[in-house]
Amino acid sequence: MSRNTSRLAGTLSVSPGSFVLSKCELTATNGTVIDIKQLISEITITESIYMASIDADLMIIDAVNLLEELKLNGDEKIELLIKRKELDSKDDEKHKHTFYISEILDFSRTIPGTATYTMRCVSKHAYINNTLTLNESKQGTIGKIIKDICISNLGIKKEGLDIQESTSKNIKCIIPKLRPIAAIKWLNSNAYTSAGAPLYFFETLAGGIKYKSYEDFAAGKDIPTYNHTPVLDAEIGSPEYFAIASRRVRKISSDFNLSKYISISEGAFASTTSSIDISTKVYKPKSKEFKYDVEKLSTLNTHAPYPVRANNDQYGGKEINNIKTGKNYFISSNSMAYGSSSFNYHAPVEENISVGQAYLSTEDTLTHDIVIAGNFKLECGGLLDLKVNKTNPSDNEAHLDKMQSGKYLISSIIHKFGNEYTQQLEIKTNSFASEMEDILELDEKPKKGTEVVST
C-alpha cells in the first residue's frame, strides 16, 4: 500500500506539492526486506553541483522496535520510489534511487512506546569511495581519467554517467594515495575546457552522475520560468491553478556578491599571468593577459555584471576590465616532464587559470534561496528563468525588477517530502538581463517622497 499526501484526486495531483511514497524498502544485513514507508515522517534529499554524492535524511517514528528486530547496524540498503501524476499534463513523474545508510542519528524516546531517529543515507559510490585508495598512474584528458575512475574504481555503470571528456590537454599523472572522490577533486582543480571554463563533478536525483562545465550549464535548454508573485488568480483544483502554483516562488531571500572591491582582487574582470618553465628556464613575465568580455564568456544573461564606463576615479580612470595588475598569477611549469609530446598535471593551468577564475569569481554575482513546489524535472546544473516584481512599483512603470530577474543556474536543491513536496533551491547568476546603466538609471519623475537635490 502506498503512502499518499492529502492533495490527490484519485491518482491525480491537485496541488503541485502532492506526491506518493510508493516504496521505501530496507534490506537488513541478514537479507530481510521490509517496507518502512509507514514509519517515515519526513524525507530530505540534498544535491549540489559542489557535492559528489546526493545524501538523504529519513526521519523515522518507530513504534515497532525496528532497530532491535532487524538489528540495524548502519550500512543497510534502502530503495526509494516517490511518484506523482500531474493534473495539467497527466504526466507520470518519479524519483527512484538506491541509498545506503551511513549513520543513525538523534535517537530519542520522548513518547512512551515510540522512538524517533534519523537515518542518514548516501549513494553507493560514496560508500565504495571509503573502501579504496588510489596510487596509480593515469593518462588522457582529465575528463577521460575521471570517467575511468568512476567506472573502474567507483563501480558506476556507463549508462549512469554523463561525463564531459574533452577537457584541455592530454596529461600524464600519478594519483598520490587519494580516495577516488578526493582524486577526482584533485584532478578537477586543474581541469578546464578548451575555452577556459571550470568543470563540476556532482550527482543529481533525476540525472545521476555528471561532470559538466560552466559552458554546458549556460547552454541549457527547456528553461522553466518561475514568478515571484503574491497572488494566485485561479480556482484551487483546476489545471490552471496547478500550472500557476507549480511555477510560483513562495519565498525568496538573496545574497548580493556585488563588491567590485573584492572582485578586482580575485581577478574577476582582468588579470595577468606570469610563468616560468623549470625545464627550459624560460620566464614569461606576461604569458597571458586577461580582459573580461561578456561576448567571449559563457554567461547566463547577455550583459556584464558591472557598468561599462571609463570615469572610474577609484580605478585611476580605467575601465574595470582593464585593471590587469589587480590580480597576478605566477605559474611554474615543467614542459619536459614526460618529453616533448606529453603534458603533466599542471599543464592546463597556465593557459586557463585567468579565465577559469573569472568564471568562479562571478558565478555568484546574485544568489537567491527560493522555495517552490516540488518539481520532479528540476536538477542541479539546470537553468531557470526568474521573474521578480519590484517591491513597490508606481502605476506608470514596469513591475519587473530588472536587476533580479533573468536566467539563473540551479547550484543546489533540498528536496523535502513531508506534508507536501517542496524544494529549496540555491540559484546563482554571473550576469544581468539588462545593462547596468539601465538598472541604475533614475526615473525621470521621482517617486513620491523622493527629493532631488541639485548641486
Helices and strands as residue ranges (DSSP letters): E 3-4, E 8-9, E 12-13, E 20-27, E 33-35, G 37-39, E 40-48, E 55-62, H 66-70, E 77-85, E 92-111, E 114-123, H 124-129, E 137-141, H 142-148, I 149-153, G 158-160, E 161-163, E 170-174, H 180-188, E 199-204, E 208-213, H 214-218, E 225-228, H 239-246, E 249-256, H 260-266, E 270-277, E 282-291, G 313-315, G 320-322, E 328-333, E 343-344, H 347-362, E 366-373, E 383-388, E 406-417, E 421-429, H 436-440
